[in-house]
Amino acid sequence: SAESRAAAEEYAVRLASEDGVRYLDIPDLQQVLAKRGQESVYLIDVRTEEEYKAGHIPGFRWFPGGQAVQRSDDIAVVKNATYVFCCDGTARATITASIYRQLGHENVFAVDGGAPAWQAAGQNLETGVPASSLAGLSAAEASVKKISAQDLNANQPDLVLFVDTSEDFSQGHIPGAKWMTRSWLEVEIADTAPKKDASITVTCRDGRGSTLAAATLQGLGYTNVMALDGGMAAWKKAGLTVEEGLTGIVRPPSDINYLGVSRSYGEMMNYLRWETALGEKYAAD
């Protein structure tokens, strides 16, 4: 109802003030959009799929609010990037943005008025779902050298680095590869590869994430970096040896919060013991 919608918008404004979410009007948003070629900017539309397909601001990707939170590691891959959330007003975008602020991200915004405000300002909305693309991938492709699966198999570098999730890593990686989540790359790479002239090949599932990570390593001063062309998909297609499991992890993985059905029997039993002990503790008190 109009009354409940107004209450939600009012709550969103209060939440934004408490959590430090800033609003962008359309001119401000256009300035942010103009920076996408020079800075890491993530544009997320948190409405339903039907709403998104009916009309969205060009450049915004569809990620419904709950999924944008639960899969934040798939979105927030750059700590100090700019994150802009959009809906059909302010409520849904603000709620998602506030959680990103609580996760520690500094540059978090919501579009004031959402997609309707963009259209009201005389700008066109896109319909449907645009072809998938990764911000910065084209520039990274131009600067990063690629190596084929066959050449990598014949010439092992000092370090093979896998940068997708720990779950992806456990399902199949190049023997001897090290895993490091992409979101911690800038923080942890010096411990794993202290020499800037070390030969490093970066891998992932399909070659896109590894290309972006390789470009990041170049920006950090590493001079001998390549990406596996086509990622692990190409490696497996070539029939080369694949190692499974979590051998080669740099630190215990914490990048995925597994659902209960994905937990091991031992983990479930430990949880039940903890619950039982907790109940006994308060019963004694």
Order of alpha helices (4+ residues) and beta strands (2+ residues): alpha-beta-alpha-beta-alpha-beta-alpha-alpha-beta-alpha-beta-alpha-alpha-beta-alpha-beta-alpha-beta-alpha-beta-alpha-beta-alpha-alpha
